[in-house]
Every structure is written in C-alpha cells, then in structure tokens.
C-alpha cells in the first residue's frame, strides 16, 4: 500500500468532459495542487450513495476554503457510470474519476476482491490528501466511513 511521503502513481484515467470521455493524467492534474481524493467500492452502492459522496457534496465549499484545489471521487467503474452517479448526486463541482480497469487502485495497493458481491476487483474505501503529487494523508475504512468521511478529511486540512 502507498505510504505517506510517496509520489502518487502516474496513471491515465477517464473523466467525462463537455464532449464525452476525456483522459485524466494524474501526473499532470496533481502537480502543483492540493487534492482531496476519496474512493468508494462502487458507484450507486448503498453507503457510497447515501453517505460518502453526499458528505463531500455538502462539505465542498468548506474543503475548498480549507485549502484544497479540487475534490475527486474515484471508483473502479466506467466513465459513464461515474458521470451519471455524479449527476444524480448533484456533485457537479467534484471530479468524478473513473478507474475503469482498476489500474490506479492497484498501483496504490488499495484494491480489494469484492467477488463475493459479484463486483470483481474494486477499490477499498479511503480518502487521501495529495500535495504536489505527494501523498500527505491517507485514511482507509474497512467498515463504515469514519476515517474517510468529508468531516474527517476536513479536520486534516
């Protein structure tokens, strides 16, 4: 698993742009910025949709005022699902980032086997603070979302 002080892996992911799916290069997008990135096991899943994503939608202004340049929601889902989920949750200010193949998630060492739920390989639930491409805080939740909630991350900014 990635450790504090490590460079966040360079990966090509997908985000929905004005004209369709676009490439999101972590190396470019994280350079010179303070990013809050939280990840969920799956879009439209119960805890993710009822609490995790909505918490960041509600806390968006406070997190930005506390110094973050952007808030990213990441899941091992395709770009179309992430876009639809963001729209349904009024998350237009967040970057809904698709790690469709789980490449970034595996590179971080934060993948998990969710085969028992018919979900294949997914992301663990976590939140991190990235400063100029370097991991400065990581909070992983094995159950619930006490460590990776918007409130918990806001307290770390």
Secondary structure, DSSP 8 states (H G I E B T S, - for coil): ---TT-B----EEEEEETTEEEEEEHHHHHTT-EEEEEEES-TT-HHIIIIIHHHHHHHHHHHHHTT-SEEEEEESS-HHHHHHHHHHTT-TTSEEEE-TT-HHHHHHT-EEE-GGGT--EEE-EEEEEEETTEEEEEEEESSSSTTTSHHHHHHH-
